[in-house]
Amino acid sequence: MRILLIEDDAQMADYLRKALGEIGALVDHADDGREGLLQAAGGDYDALIVDRMLPGLDGLAIVRTLRAADDHTPALILSALGEVDDRVEGLRAGGDDYLTKPFAFSELHARLEALLRRGGGEAPETRLRVGDLEMDLLAREVTRGGRAIALQPREFRLLEYLLRHAGQVVTRTMLLEHVWDYHFDPQTNVIDVHVSRLRAKIDKDFPTPLLHTVRGAGYMIRAA
């Protein structure tokens, strides 16, 4: 999945590039409206993420120009302007979706997946698997060795994130940002408690543990 991010806020851009990269997207970035338009017109992207207020050329003008040129790449508009009239203006300019700041990355991710489905882009995964552990994202069910495992919503999100990064070390910061939507460390043991509960559910009574603690680094889920 190739995404063009047009965002002039350096902190927001860095955060989104990192988060999008972690879900497997290839991200190009422009911090100026005119440069963003040039990249969008000249690139083969699956989706565009466009900030509304940009130097050089605002986000709505970018989308209008692309649509006038018969470029229908799905465009998600980001903006601090969240009134109904603002959202309507963004959609009428040619935006496919409109997300108001501040937002949780999980919502942006879900909206991107919806845009790609509508646009015929890369279909999102519906099942995640490591060893004999399987997660059905549509049915919201988890099984191991054919045995159903009941998870609370937060445990499900935690396991989903670990499975999407199977074989990789997942740090505490990554979990706080992408499972709890915190952009700071609240200095609590919330992650340790949830990991412990999840481990008891997916590894207890099974001969091979899947969820591992990597000392001093974080956690990893792997089959061996």
KAZI-V98445 format. One record per backbone hydrogen bond with DSSP energy under -0.5 kcal/mol. CO is the residue of the C=O (numbers start at 1). NH is the residue of the N-H. E is the energy in kcal/mol with one decimal. If there is no record, write none. Layout:
<<CO & NH & E> <CO & NH & E>>
This chain:
<<1 & 3 & -0.5> <1 & 26 & -2.9> <2 & 46 & -2.5> <2 & 47 & -1.3> <3 & 5 & -0.6> <3 & 28 & -2.6> <4 & 6 & -0.6> <4 & 49 & -2.8> <5 & 7 & -0.7> <5 & 30 & -2.4> <6 & 51 & -2.9> <8 & 10 & -0.8> <9 & 13 & -2.9> <10 & 14 & -2.5> <11 & 15 & -2.2> <12 & 16 & -2.6> <13 & 17 & -2.6> <14 & 18 & -2.2> <15 & 19 & -2.6> <16 & 20 & -3.0> <17 & 21 & -2.0> <18 & 22 & -1.7> <19 & 23 & -0.7> <20 & 23 & -0.8> <20 & 25 & -2.3> <21 & 24 & -1.5> <25 & 27 & -0.6> <26 & 3 & -2.9> <28 & 5 & -3.1> <30 & 7 & -1.8> <32 & 36 & -2.7> <33 & 37 & -2.2> <34 & 38 & -2.0> <35 & 39 & -2.4> <36 & 40 & -2.7> <37 & 41 & -2.6> <38 & 42 & -1.6> <39 & 43 & -1.2> <43 & 45 & -0.8> <46 & 74 & -0.5> <47 & 4 & -1.9> <48 & 50 & -0.5> <48 & 76 & -3.1> <49 & 6 & -3.2> <49 & 51 & -0.5> <50 & 78 & -2.6> <52 & 54 & -0.8> <52 & 59 & -2.5> <55 & 33 & -2.9> <55 & 57 & -1.3> <58 & 62 & -1.7> <59 & 63 & -2.1> <60 & 64 & -2.7> <61 & 65 & -2.4> <62 & 66 & -2.1> <63 & 67 & -2.5> <64 & 68 & -2.4> <65 & 69 & -1.2> <66 & 71 & -2.9> <67 & 70 & -1.9> <70 & 72 & -0.7> <74 & 48 & -2.7> <75 & 77 & -0.6> <75 & 96 & -2.3> <75 & 97 & -1.3> <76 & 50 & -2.7> <77 & 99 & -3.1> <78 & 52 & -2.6> <79 & 101 & -2.8> <80 & 82 & -0.8> <83 & 87 & -2.3> <84 & 88 & -2.7> <85 & 89 & -2.2> <86 & 90 & -2.0> <87 & 91 & -2.2> <88 & 92 & -2.6> <89 & 93 & -1.4> <90 & 95 & -1.9> <91 & 94 & -1.2> <97 & 77 & -2.5> <99 & 79 & -1.8> <104 & 107 & -0.9> <104 & 108 & -1.7> <105 & 109 & -3.0> <106 & 110 & -2.0> <107 & 111 & -2.5> <108 & 112 & -2.4> <109 & 113 & -2.3> <110 & 114 & -2.0> <111 & 115 & -2.3> <112 & 116 & -2.5> <113 & 117 & -2.1> <114 & 118 & -2.3> <115 & 119 & -2.4> <116 & 120 & -0.6> <116 & 121 & -2.9> <117 & 120 & -0.7> <126 & 137 & -2.6> <126 & 138 & -0.7> <128 & 135 & -3.0> <130 & 133 & -2.4> <132 & 134 & -0.5> <132 & 145 & -2.3> <133 & 130 & -2.3> <134 & 143 & -2.6> <135 & 128 & -2.2> <135 & 137 & -0.7> <136 & 140 & -1.3> <136 & 141 & -1.5> <141 & 136 & -3.2> <142 & 149 & -2.9> <143 & 134 & -3.1> <144 & 147 & -2.0> <147 & 144 & -2.3> <149 & 142 & -0.5> <152 & 156 & -2.5> <153 & 157 & -2.1> <154 & 158 & -2.3> <155 & 159 & -2.7> <156 & 160 & -2.6> <157 & 161 & -2.3> <158 & 162 & -2.2> <159 & 163 & -2.8> <160 & 164 & -2.3> <161 & 165 & -0.7> <162 & 165 & -0.7> <163 & 166 & -1.5> <165 & 168 & -2.2> <169 & 171 & -0.6> <170 & 219 & -2.4> <171 & 175 & -1.9> <172 & 176 & -2.6> <173 & 177 & -2.2> <174 & 178 & -2.4> <175 & 179 & -2.4> <175 & 180 & -1.4> <176 & 182 & -3.3> <184 & 186 & -0.7> <189 & 193 & -2.5> <190 & 194 & -2.1> <191 & 195 & -2.8> <192 & 196 & -2.2> <193 & 197 & -2.1> <194 & 198 & -2.6> <195 & 199 & -2.9> <196 & 200 & -2.0> <197 & 201 & -1.3> <198 & 202 & -2.6> <199 & 203 & -2.3> <199 & 204 & -0.7> <200 & 204 & -0.5> <203 & 206 & -1.9> <207 & 209 & -0.6> <210 & 212 & -0.7> <210 & 222 & -2.2> <212 & 214 & -0.5> <212 & 220 & -2.5> <213 & 215 & -0.8> <214 & 217 & -2.6> <214 & 218 & -2.3> <218 & 214 & -2.7> <219 & 170 & -3.5> <220 & 212 & -3.3> <220 & 222 & -0.5> <221 & 167 & -2.3>>
